[in-house]
């Protein structure tokens, strides 16, 4: 009975290293060829991705044509929401659906916002990779924006 199991065990042990991956190789190749392959050092030099909170506050005060794109979850937005008239809320997990990309403005700057800036950095790079030209994220996220936003610097409505 043990001799019947031995060929099966050997086949599994021999084939196992060739079958298992910690990632989806096909998907990784697709991401490389369609997105990250474009993102070399020059990509980020030519298309800076981040902006500091005081600069965003200044843009708002000057009434520059910007859209604040809040990519936080509905639960996060339920606690603190952006109330600016040019704020658009699209959670990150829904952002790259066609109907949501179509909601993004074709002109003016898009400023991507999340809690700390980490998700926004990734979303910004991907938005640039799919063709949005004037898109940045707030370095430090909503935390940084709130920290720098005091009555003296708050843009008038």
Secondary structure by P-SEA (a helix, b strand, c coil): ccccaaaaaaaaaaacccccccccaaaaaaaaacccccccaaaaaaccccccaaaaaaaaaacccccccccccaaaaaacccccccbbbbcccccccaaaaaacccccbbbbbcccaaaaaaaaaaaaaacccbbbbccccaaaaaaaccccccccc
